[in-house]
Amino acid sequence: MRNLFRVFFSVILISGLIVIASCARQEKYGQEISNRQLTSIRDILADPKAYENKTVTINGKIDNECQTGCWFYVKVADGNTVIYVDIGKSGLAIPQYTGKRVLVEGKVIIKESGPMIQGEGVEIQ
């Protein structure tokens, strides 16, 4: 009986450690993010010309995502402000991560609908 308890306890402990380790794992897609200095999404939206064709790094939560994972919207943590991120043109696609925190590096492009990010590197946190 005592050995059965030890085996059961060991299985529970190992399972818990696996769950904790998988939660802390970051998933990376595309190029390695080289610039960890964040640019505010609000700043990009407020003055897009100042950021046009510049490479920036943004973070937030994935608010909405295409079914094939080639584009998504990133929402700032403390509000409803979002920016469109297209990673399909970089040959990337990600699994469904709506609601997850994300770090994106890419170039600011201005379209008729407004500024967007042409993503080149993505980290799911």
Backbone as CSV, one residue per row, in Angstrom:
resi,resn,N_x,N_y,N_z,CA_x,CA_y,CA_z,C_x,C_y,C_z
1,MET,0.831,-1.193,0.000,0.000,0.000,0.000,0.874,1.254,0.000
2,ARG,1.945,1.211,0.790,2.842,2.361,0.870,3.527,2.603,-0.483
3,ASN,3.916,1.538,-1.175,4.533,1.689,-2.497,3.539,2.242,-3.513
4,LEU,2.301,1.825,-3.416,1.261,2.334,-4.300,1.074,3.835,-4.102
5,PHE,1.115,4.283,-2.853,1.000,5.708,-2.550,2.176,6.480,-3.154
6,ARG,3.390,5.955,-3.053,4.580,6.620,-3.611,4.483,6.729,-5.128
7,VAL,4.045,5.660,-5.776,3.891,5.687,-7.225,2.839,6.724,-7.624
8,PHE,1.699,6.713,-6.954,0.626,7.658,-7.233,1.104,9.095,-7.028
9,PHE,1.796,9.360,-5.927,2.318,10.693,-5.627,3.332,11.126,-6.695
10,SER,4.198,10.219,-7.124,5.204,10.529,-8.141,4.558,10.880,-9.474
11,VAL,3.521,10.118,-9.847,2.821,10.391,-11.102,2.166,11.768,-11.054
12,ILE,1.534,12.100,-9.939,0.892,13.408,-9.780,1.940,14.523,-9.832
13,LEU,3.052,14.353,-9.172,4.112,15.362,-9.145,4.695,15.582,-10.537
14,ILE,5.000,14.526,-11.236,5.570,14.650,-12.579,4.562,15.291,-13.531
15,SER,3.300,14.907,-13.434,2.261,15.502,-14.284,2.148,17.000,-14.039
16,GLY,2.198,17.401,-12.798,2.133,18.821,-12.455,3.311,19.594,-13.000
17,LEU,4.490,19.030,-12.921,5.677,19.697,-13.452,5.607,19.843,-14.967
18,ILE,5.071,18.850,-15.645,4.918,18.934,-17.096,3.942,20.042,-17.468
19,VAL,2.844,20.141,-16.745,1.864,21.195,-17.013,2.480,22.567,-16.789
20,ILE,3.204,22.738,-15.706,3.839,24.029,-15.410,4.860,24.381,-16.477
21,ALA,5.668,23.424,-16.891,6.695,23.679,-17.911,6.064,24.053,-19.248
22,SER,4.975,23.412,-19.612,4.347,23.728,-20.896,3.667,25.092,-20.874
23,CYS,3.196,25.538,-19.724,2.565,26.860,-19.625,3.584,27.977,-19.789
24,ALA,4.801,27.767,-19.353,5.827,28.797,-19.399,6.528,28.870,-20.754
25,ARG,6.280,27.929,-21.623,6.964,27.843,-22.906,6.469,28.927,-23.861
26,GLN,7.410,29.544,-24.556,7.058,30.509,-25.593,7.135,29.808,-26.942
27,GLU,6.218,30.142,-27.806,6.260,29.605,-29.158,6.688,30.731,-30.083
28,LYS,7.644,30.437,-30.965,8.204,31.456,-31.849,7.960,31.080,-33.297
29,TYR,7.644,32.096,-34.099,7.382,31.911,-35.516,8.118,32.983,-36.292
30,GLY,8.720,32.604,-37.413,9.414,33.564,-38.258,10.769,33.954,-37.707
31,GLN,11.162,35.167,-38.032,12.473,35.662,-37.610,12.532,35.860,-36.097
32,GLU,13.721,35.703,-35.563,13.952,35.998,-34.142,13.697,37.492,-33.920
33,ILE,12.999,37.819,-32.855,12.734,39.226,-32.553,14.025,39.851,-32.034
34,SER,14.536,40.812,-32.797,15.846,41.387,-32.483,15.757,42.635,-31.612
35,ASN,14.628,43.319,-31.666,14.466,44.562,-30.911,13.418,44.346,-29.826
36,ARG,13.838,44.358,-28.579,12.914,44.133,-27.462,12.324,45.439,-26.932
37,GLN,12.715,46.570,-27.519,12.150,47.850,-27.105,10.775,47.985,-27.743
38,LEU,9.751,48.078,-26.910,8.378,48.091,-27.407,7.961,49.469,-27.902
39,THR,7.167,49.453,-28.971,6.528,50.655,-29.481,5.046,50.547,-29.150
40,SER,4.484,51.604,-28.640,3.074,51.613,-28.266,2.178,51.554,-29.499
41,ILE,1.206,50.667,-29.471,0.229,50.594,-30.558,-0.510,51.925,-30.682
42,ARG,-0.823,52.523,-29.544,-1.519,53.820,-29.571,-0.680,54.891,-30.277
43,ASP,0.642,54.882,-30.045,1.523,55.852,-30.707,1.521,55.643,-32.222
44,ILE,1.550,54.386,-32.648,1.527,54.093,-34.089,0.227,54.592,-34.704
45,LEU,-0.882,54.325,-34.047,-2.184,54.738,-34.574,-2.363,56.257,-34.541
46,ALA,-1.764,56.916,-33.548,-1.898,58.371,-33.418,-1.072,59.123,-34.458
47,ASP,0.091,58.584,-34.839,0.969,59.267,-35.785,1.612,58.243,-36.727
48,PRO,0.828,57.628,-37.600,1.351,56.554,-38.451,2.510,56.986,-39.356
49,LYS,2.494,58.219,-39.836,3.564,58.688,-40.731,4.934,58.647,-40.046
50,ALA,4.965,58.852,-38.735,6.228,58.828,-37.997,6.838,57.425,-37.959
51,TYR,6.008,56.405,-38.182,6.469,55.020,-38.095,6.471,54.306,-39.446
52,GLU,5.989,54.969,-40.482,5.860,54.331,-41.788,7.184,53.739,-42.263
53,ASN,7.138,52.475,-42.675,8.286,51.708,-43.178,9.378,51.478,-42.129
54,LYS,9.081,51.721,-40.871,10.033,51.442,-39.792,9.678,50.113,-39.138
55,THR,10.699,49.416,-38.677,10.482,48.157,-37.978,10.250,48.455,-36.504
56,VAL,9.153,47.913,-35.986,8.771,48.136,-34.590,8.489,46.793,-33.929
57,THR,8.452,46.804,-32.611,8.031,45.641,-31.834,6.854,46.075,-30.974
58,ILE,5.757,45.324,-31.078,4.551,45.626,-30.304,4.174,44.414,-29.464
59,ASN,3.356,44.648,-28.455,2.824,43.524,-27.688,1.383,43.795,-27.306
60,GLY,0.703,42.750,-26.923,-0.698,42.829,-26.529,-1.291,41.433,-26.561
61,LYS,-2.600,41.374,-26.743,-3.290,40.087,-26.839,-3.888,39.934,-28.229
62,ILE,-3.876,38.713,-28.717,-4.520,38.450,-29.997,-6.018,38.559,-29.783
63,ASP,-6.631,39.514,-30.479,-8.050,39.805,-30.292,-8.918,39.029,-31.272
64,ASN,-8.445,38.874,-32.467,-9.195,38.185,-33.515,-8.156,37.619,-34.467
65,GLU,-8.404,36.430,-35.007,-7.408,35.781,-35.848,-8.086,35.077,-37.021
66,CYS,-7.434,35.120,-38.161,-7.965,34.406,-39.321,-7.855,32.902,-39.071
67,GLN,-8.732,32.141,-39.694,-8.766,30.698,-39.438,-7.489,29.988,-39.854
68,THR,-6.791,30.521,-40.846,-5.542,29.889,-41.266,-4.327,30.451,-40.539
69,GLY,-4.518,31.468,-39.691,-3.435,32.018,-38.882,-2.501,32.954,-39.613
70,CYS,-2.919,33.492,-40.761,-2.023,34.363,-41.524,-2.153,35.842,-41.155
71,TRP,-3.172,36.207,-40.428,-3.317,37.570,-39.921,-4.072,37.534,-38.601
72,PHE,-3.919,38.617,-37.829,-4.642,38.749,-36.567,-4.621,40.202,-36.131
73,TYR,-5.455,40.534,-35.168,-5.463,41.854,-34.555,-4.821,41.739,-33.181
74,VAL,-3.987,42.711,-32.845,-3.383,42.778,-31.512,-4.067,43.912,-30.759
75,LYS,-4.537,43.576,-29.574,-5.262,44.518,-28.718,-4.359,44.923,-27.554
76,VAL,-4.339,46.223,-27.239,-3.544,46.678,-26.096,-4.157,46.124,-24.815
77,ALA,-3.315,45.933,-23.821,-3.745,45.269,-22.585,-4.809,46.048,-21.822
78,ASP,-4.764,47.372,-21.890,-5.661,48.171,-21.042,-6.719,48.932,-21.841
79,GLY,-7.220,48.330,-22.883,-8.237,49.031,-23.652,-8.720,48.244,-24.840
80,ASN,-9.411,48.951,-25.724,-9.983,48.323,-26.909,-9.224,48.673,-28.188
81,THR,-8.103,49.347,-28.077,-7.323,49.732,-29.239,-6.689,48.501,-29.865
82,VAL,-6.835,48.355,-31.197,-6.269,47.205,-31.903,-5.517,47.668,-33.141
83,ILE,-4.575,46.836,-33.573,-3.872,47.061,-34.842,-3.831,45.728,-35.586
84,TYR,-3.964,45.823,-36.883,-3.967,44.657,-37.762,-2.527,44.216,-38.018
85,VAL,-2.276,42.907,-37.919,-0.958,42.330,-38.182,-1.114,41.271,-39.263
86,ASP,-0.374,41.424,-40.354,-0.386,40.452,-41.447,0.949,39.726,-41.441
87,ILE,0.916,38.406,-41.226,2.153,37.622,-41.258,2.196,36.702,-42.481
88,GLY,1.103,36.630,-43.213,1.019,35.770,-44.384,2.000,36.157,-45.483
89,LYS,2.222,37.454,-45.661,3.139,37.919,-46.702,4.590,37.579,-46.377
90,SER,4.856,37.258,-45.109,6.192,36.819,-44.703,6.296,35.292,-44.757
91,GLY,5.230,34.658,-45.261,5.221,33.201,-45.353,4.925,32.510,-44.035
92,LEU,4.319,33.234,-43.089,4.051,32.682,-41.765,2.572,32.407,-41.555
93,ALA,2.312,31.518,-40.648,0.957,31.253,-40.157,1.124,30.671,-38.754
94,ILE,0.186,31.001,-37.871,0.240,30.486,-36.503,-1.055,29.735,-36.197
95,PRO,-0.993,28.818,-35.231,-2.238,28.164,-34.801,-3.178,29.185,-34.146
96,GLN,-4.354,28.763,-33.810,-5.326,29.651,-33.171,-4.869,30.003,-31.749
97,TYR,-4.597,31.287,-31.525,-4.127,31.776,-30.235,-4.955,32.956,-29.738
98,THR,-6.178,33.088,-30.162,-7.003,34.201,-29.720,-7.030,34.253,-28.191
99,GLY,-6.757,35.452,-27.645,-6.732,35.647,-26.195,-5.351,35.511,-25.574
100,LYS,-4.377,35.022,-26.330,-3.011,34.850,-25.810,-2.205,36.128,-25.983
101,ARG,-1.241,36.320,-25.084,-0.314,37.448,-25.199,0.663,37.171,-26.336
102,VAL,1.003,38.236,-27.062,1.860,38.093,-28.236,2.851,39.245,-28.312
103,LEU,4.006,38.943,-28.845,5.043,39.930,-29.139,5.287,39.822,-30.643
104,VAL,5.229,40.951,-31.353,5.364,40.953,-32.816,6.397,41.990,-33.226
105,GLU,7.287,41.587,-34.123,8.213,42.530,-34.738,7.893,42.591,-36.224
106,GLY,7.794,43.797,-36.748,7.491,43.945,-38.161,7.522,45.397,-38.596
107,LYS,7.242,45.588,-39.865,7.294,46.913,-40.467,5.900,47.543,-40.476
108,VAL,5.850,48.838,-40.167,4.592,49.576,-40.217,4.317,49.965,-41.665
109,ILE,3.146,49.562,-42.129,2.688,49.872,-43.486,1.393,50.680,-43.351
110,ILE,1.241,51.700,-44.190,0.005,52.485,-44.156,-0.840,52.105,-45.367
111,LYS,-2.024,51.614,-45.084,-3.004,51.252,-46.115,-4.141,52.274,-46.078
112,GLU,-5.082,52.154,-47.008,-6.241,53.056,-47.007,-7.019,52.959,-45.700
113,SER,-7.074,51.758,-45.144,-7.830,51.541,-43.903,-7.059,51.989,-42.666
114,GLY,-5.788,52.363,-42.827,-4.990,52.820,-41.697,-3.696,52.043,-41.575
115,PRO,-2.945,52.310,-40.507,-1.663,51.623,-40.335,-1.857,50.160,-39.942
116,MET,-0.893,49.338,-40.329,-0.882,47.918,-39.980,0.575,47.490,-39.812
117,ILE,0.758,46.301,-39.293,2.101,45.749,-39.126,2.271,44.587,-40.095
118,GLN,3.340,44.628,-40.877,3.730,43.489,-41.709,4.671,42.656,-40.842
119,GLY,4.116,41.655,-40.139,4.880,40.896,-39.148,5.925,40.001,-39.761
120,GLU,7.106,39.991,-39.125,8.211,39.141,-39.571,8.630,38.152,-38.493
121,GLY,8.306,38.471,-37.244,8.616,37.581,-36.130,7.506,37.658,-35.088
122,VAL,7.107,36.502,-34.561,6.006,36.420,-33.605,6.406,35.503,-32.458
123,GLU,6.137,35.952,-31.243,6.316,35.110,-30.058,5.000,35.071,-29.308
124,ILE,4.509,33.881,-29.056,3.320,33.698,-28.239,3.795,33.493,-26.814
125,GLN,3.270,34.266,-25.891,3.751,34.210,-24.510,2.746,33.576,-23.588
